[in-house]
């Protein structure tokens, strides 16, 4: 494992593996089939990427979505790891380029969708390569008992069998019950796999169930309190997405939307805008999310209750992937139950599958009504023994008084026990409330002893109490479109006087604030400037967790910078000096030290970041004094990319000479200008892909473009 640890430190910037990563990687490197169950954000990708860099030949990663492939490949390239994908979005030239890189041995990791495995051209390509390892991501998609069954995953087993030399095979999933786990092993024909299951517990996620009557008001209030943070709002229907999207934009919150009714181009544009931090809020159906590796999502809100806990836990797992505190809110309304039942009836024809869907929905309803620890509920659902209260969910953080609901519960239990037949929740509520409906009269329920015994309570209160009692195992509900309520042994014990029903009401909690917030804000500003210059999402430069650790450790040297979580040798070379300058500037201000000559070009620098225009003009004054771009960046404590952006802003004010110095390799200038003629100026990333060396530094490209733009304007 020493070699694997060296790879981890060099490329990923971590000093040690998590225990389950160590076991999984060791198993794979020893040539054993391996099955890893690890929650979203737990580090699954490292389990197959590290062995891929050690094995000879190519590692094939089978992944369900094109967006996931691109995101993973882009992330690997920022680490200095050569990877590629093959999918239907590529042009013939792009495909041929990837094939050339594969055959030359440049690419170590190749991402493909399962549909590609039956392509004759792809199979011919694979037969020319040494495939040492096949990693199957989102492996639950192979099981018909899973929440996201995909028939195309059934092709994987046949593909592996056709390989001239069977590679090591590993399957990875974030959410799977015991039944699904067993099915994955069978369907993929894993050979005596070593199975490693991490805890499903995502301790950094605060779980909140909010059943306030005014969901819309709760939503707006929550988002206003987190206006500078990225979040996803999930809705069950396209219509609901459109309504909330309009609501948020009417409130000037700048939301995006994503659902199957939009064009491919609009979905792609909105997804990229969210990933690249151009907007913080995404309102979407569950069509959005798989393949989104954005690490700084601080909250996930479900405006409607999902159909199953597997989907819910996978979706909330998109929050806090960087390990920082994040909030997951379920804005629950009983009306969602009927919407989901309708969707099941309309979308599932197989009766066995339909019964399973109703069973899963009931578990989700039980979660929403539970008054016990929400984390324990979910972990127990996935077969994990978790007995304590987590102290980090809305039920555990309740500050009120727990009440004894035994008498009211016994009334409900007695009513159910007295009936000759079972009733659904709605009719049971009407009977206890004493409603005079047609159904009550038809069933002769108005003559029952328990008719009207809870008349003093509101219907909603009775209904919610019944569902809560179901959630806590006192009652059960039969599966089906029109389920009926029955008494469980636990409820019968209470009815016979041998137990109590103690319940509480949940409320959401508030967020915490980060230490060294001012420095953290400056580091985030620099990260955004670099990301814009390089046409990359901010989190691909550094994650929020890395910047938070950096703001706390405040390294003074490049060597110290390597101790920061998530900074490896490649990223240290790429960005280390720029972030060190920001930290040094911050230290100078905190200790009232002179701030170099930059202070002579500005009035006293406050704790607030100057406006973009003011900052650009400060840069202009220093350039006019004769400084080089590098000197200005160092004296101002910002990145070279920031200074280049300032020059771009001041393109119409070039009454001074810029000393371009040694910022770029003159031999690539003609290649860059030729690439611009071919693809235009829309994206630095696209320009770089046209160059002979597709890994050319973005700063060099930007310098060439700015220099030639300036000369062109002067002509």
DARA-V240794 format. One record per backbone hydrogen bond with DSSP energy under -0.5 kcal/mol. CO is the residue of the C=O (numbers start at 1). NH is the residue of the N-H. E is the energy in kcal/mol with one decimal. If there is no record, write none. Layout:
co: [CO	CO]
nh: [NH	NH]
e: [E	E]
//
This chain:
co: [1	2	3	4	5	6	7	7	8	8	8	9	10	10	13	13	18	19	20	21	22	23	24	25	26	27	28	33	34	35	36	36	37	39	43	44	44	45	45	46	48	49	50	50	51	51	58	58	59	59	60	60	61	61	62	65	66	67	68	69	70	71	72	73	74	75	76	76	77	81	82	82	84	86	87	91	92	93	94	95	96	97	98	99	100	101	101	102	108	109	110	111	112	113	114	115	116	119	120	121	122	123	125	126	129	130	130	132	133	134	135	135	136	138	139	140	141	143	146	150	151	152	153	155	156	157	158	159	159	160	168	169	170	171	172	173	177	178	179	180	181	182	183	184	185	185	186	190	191	193	194	194	196	196	199	201	202	204	204	205	206	206	207	208	208	209	210	213	214	215	216	217	218	219	220	221	223	224	226	230	230	231	232	232	233	234	234	237	238	239	240	241	242	243	244	245	246	247	248	249	254	256	258	259	263	264	265	266	267	268	269	270	271	272	273	273	274	280	281	282	282	283	284	285	289	291	294	295	296	296	297	298	299	300	301	301	302	308	309	310	311	312	313	315	316	320	326	327	327	328	329	329	330	330	333	334	334	335	336	337	338	339	340	341	342	343	344	347	350	351	352	353	354	355	356	357	358	359	360	361	362	363	364	365	366	367	373	374	375	376	377	378	379	380	383	384	392	393	394	395	403	403	405	406	407	408	409	410	411	412	413	414	415	416	423	424	425	426	427	428	429	430	430	431	432	435	437	438	439	440	440	441	444	445	448	450	452	454	458	459	460	461	462	463	464	465	466	467	468	469	469	470	474	474	476	480	484	486	488	488	489	490	491	492	493	494	500	501	501	503	514	516	517	518	519	520	521	522	523	524	525	526	527	528	529	530	531	531	532	537	537	538	538	543	544	545	546	547	548	549	550	557	558	559	560	561	564	566	568	569	570	571	571	572	575	576	577	578	579	580	581	582	583	584	585	586	587	588	589	595	595	596	597	597	598	599	611	612	613	614	615	616	617	618	619	620	621	622	623	627	628	629	630	631	632	633	633	639	640	641	642	643	644	645	646	648	650	651	653	657	658	659	660	664	665	666	668	669	670	671	672	673	674	675	676	683	684	685	686	687	688	692	693	697	698	699	700	701	702	703	704	705	706	707	708	709	710	711]
nh: [5	6	7	8	9	10	11	12	12	13	14	13	569	570	566	567	22	23	24	25	26	27	28	29	30	32	31	194	171	196	38	173	198	42	47	47	48	48	49	50	52	53	53	54	54	55	132	133	61	110	62	135	63	112	137	69	70	71	72	73	74	75	76	77	78	79	79	81	80	83	108	109	111	113	90	95	96	97	98	99	100	101	102	103	104	106	107	105	59	84	61	86	63	116	117	118	119	123	124	125	126	127	128	129	131	58	132	168	60	170	62	137	172	141	142	143	150	146	149	153	154	155	156	159	160	161	162	162	163	163	134	34	136	36	139	38	181	182	183	184	185	186	187	188	189	190	189	192	33	195	35	196	37	198	39	203	205	206	326	207	208	328	394	210	330	211	332	215	218	219	220	221	222	223	224	225	226	227	229	298	299	282	234	301	284	303	304	241	242	243	244	245	246	247	248	249	250	251	253	252	281	283	285	262	267	268	269	270	271	272	273	274	275	276	278	279	277	231	256	233	284	258	235	288	292	293	297	322	230	298	320	327	232	329	234	303	331	312	313	314	315	316	317	318	319	323	206	300	329	208	302	331	210	332	336	337	338	339	340	341	342	343	344	345	346	347	348	349	354	355	356	357	358	359	360	361	362	363	364	365	366	367	368	369	370	370	377	378	379	380	381	382	384	383	385	386	207	397	507	398	405	503	409	410	411	412	413	414	415	416	417	418	419	419	485	428	429	430	431	432	433	434	435	452	454	437	441	442	443	445	446	444	447	448	451	453	455	457	462	463	464	465	466	467	468	469	470	471	472	474	475	473	488	491	486	483	478	476	491	492	493	494	495	496	498	497	502	405	503	403	517	520	521	522	523	524	525	526	527	528	529	530	531	532	533	534	535	536	535	540	541	541	542	547	548	549	550	551	552	553	554	561	562	562	563	564	567	568	572	573	574	575	576	576	579	580	581	582	583	584	585	586	587	588	589	590	591	593	592	598	599	599	600	601	601	602	615	616	617	618	619	620	621	622	623	624	625	627	626	659	632	633	634	635	636	637	638	643	644	645	646	647	648	649	650	651	653	654	655	659	660	629	663	666	668	669	672	673	674	675	676	677	678	679	680	687	688	689	690	690	691	694	696	701	702	703	704	705	706	707	708	709	710	711	712	713	714	715]
e: [-2.5	-2.0	-2.0	-2.3	-2.3	-2.5	-2.5	-0.6	-1.6	-1.0	-1.0	-0.5	-1.7	-0.9	-1.0	-0.9	-2.3	-1.9	-2.5	-2.8	-2.2	-2.2	-2.3	-2.8	-1.5	-2.3	-1.9	-2.4	-2.4	-2.9	-0.6	-1.9	-3.0	-2.2	-0.8	-1.1	-0.7	-0.9	-2.6	-2.0	-1.4	-1.4	-0.7	-0.8	-0.8	-3.1	-1.5	-1.0	-0.5	-2.8	-0.6	-2.9	-0.6	-2.4	-2.4	-1.5	-2.2	-2.1	-2.6	-2.8	-2.7	-2.2	-2.5	-2.4	-1.7	-0.7	-0.7	-2.7	-1.3	-0.6	-1.9	-1.0	-2.4	-0.6	-1.4	-2.4	-2.4	-2.1	-2.3	-2.4	-2.2	-2.2	-2.4	-2.5	-1.6	-1.9	-1.0	-1.3	-2.7	-2.0	-3.1	-2.1	-2.5	-1.4	-1.3	-1.0	-1.7	-2.5	-2.1	-1.9	-2.7	-1.8	-1.5	-1.7	-0.8	-3.1	-0.9	-2.1	-2.6	-2.3	-2.9	-0.7	-2.7	-2.1	-2.0	-1.6	-3.0	-1.3	-0.5	-2.1	-2.0	-1.6	-1.3	-1.9	-2.4	-1.9	-1.2	-0.6	-0.6	-1.0	-3.0	-1.9	-3.0	-2.9	-3.1	-2.4	-2.4	-2.2	-1.8	-2.3	-1.8	-1.8	-3.1	-2.3	-0.6	-1.6	-0.7	-0.9	-0.5	-0.5	-2.8	-0.5	-2.7	-0.5	-0.5	-0.9	-2.0	-0.6	-2.3	-0.6	-0.5	-3.0	-2.5	-0.5	-2.8	-0.5	-1.4	-1.3	-2.0	-2.7	-2.3	-2.3	-2.2	-2.4	-2.3	-1.4	-1.3	-0.9	-1.9	-2.5	-1.1	-1.9	-0.5	-3.1	-2.9	-2.8	-0.7	-1.8	-2.6	-2.1	-2.5	-2.7	-2.0	-2.3	-2.8	-2.0	-2.4	-1.2	-2.2	-1.6	-0.6	-2.5	-1.7	-1.7	-2.5	-2.5	-2.6	-2.5	-2.6	-2.5	-2.2	-1.9	-2.5	-2.7	-2.6	-1.0	-1.4	-2.9	-2.6	-3.2	-0.5	-1.7	-2.4	-1.9	-2.7	-0.9	-0.6	-1.3	-0.6	-0.6	-3.1	-2.2	-1.8	-2.2	-3.3	-0.7	-2.8	-2.0	-3.1	-2.0	-2.6	-2.6	-1.0	-1.4	-1.9	-2.0	-3.0	-2.0	-0.5	-2.7	-3.1	-0.7	-3.0	-1.2	-2.2	-1.4	-0.7	-1.5	-2.4	-2.1	-2.2	-2.1	-2.2	-2.4	-2.3	-1.9	-1.9	-0.5	-2.5	-2.4	-1.7	-2.2	-2.3	-2.0	-2.4	-2.4	-2.3	-1.6	-1.7	-2.3	-2.7	-1.8	-1.9	-1.8	-1.1	-0.6	-1.7	-2.0	-2.7	-2.5	-1.7	-1.6	-2.9	-1.6	-0.5	-0.9	-1.3	-2.2	-1.1	-1.1	-0.8	-2.2	-2.6	-2.7	-1.6	-1.8	-2.9	-2.8	-2.1	-2.3	-2.5	-1.6	-0.8	-0.8	-3.1	-2.2	-2.5	-2.2	-2.2	-2.3	-2.5	-1.4	-2.8	-2.8	-2.6	-0.6	-1.9	-2.6	-2.2	-2.4	-0.6	-1.0	-0.8	-1.7	-1.7	-1.8	-1.5	-1.7	-2.1	-2.9	-2.6	-2.1	-2.3	-2.3	-2.1	-2.4	-1.9	-2.5	-1.7	-2.2	-1.3	-1.6	-2.2	-0.6	-2.6	-0.6	-2.7	-2.4	-0.6	-2.3	-2.1	-1.3	-2.4	-1.9	-2.9	-1.9	-0.5	-3.1	-0.5	-2.2	-0.5	-2.4	-2.6	-1.8	-2.5	-2.2	-2.0	-2.4	-2.4	-2.4	-2.1	-2.5	-2.6	-2.6	-2.1	-2.0	-0.6	-2.4	-0.8	-1.3	-0.6	-1.6	-1.4	-2.1	-2.7	-2.3	-2.4	-2.5	-1.4	-2.8	-2.7	-1.8	-1.0	-0.7	-1.7	-1.7	-1.6	-0.7	-2.1	-2.1	-2.2	-3.0	-0.7	-1.6	-1.8	-2.2	-1.8	-1.2	-1.9	-2.8	-2.3	-2.2	-2.5	-2.5	-2.1	-2.3	-1.9	-2.6	-1.0	-0.6	-0.7	-1.0	-1.1	-0.5	-1.2	-1.3	-2.7	-2.3	-1.9	-1.9	-1.9	-2.1	-2.1	-1.7	-2.3	-2.2	-1.1	-1.6	-1.4	-0.5	-2.3	-2.3	-2.4	-2.7	-2.2	-0.9	-2.1	-1.6	-2.4	-2.0	-2.0	-2.2	-2.0	-2.2	-1.8	-1.4	-2.5	-0.6	-2.4	-0.5	-1.1	-1.0	-1.5	-0.7	-1.8	-1.0	-2.3	-2.3	-2.2	-2.2	-2.1	-1.7	-1.4	-2.9	-2.3	-1.9	-2.8	-1.9	-0.7	-1.3	-1.6	-0.7	-1.6	-1.5	-2.6	-2.5	-2.2	-2.3	-2.7	-2.9	-2.4	-2.0	-2.5	-2.3	-2.2	-2.3	-2.2	-1.8]
//
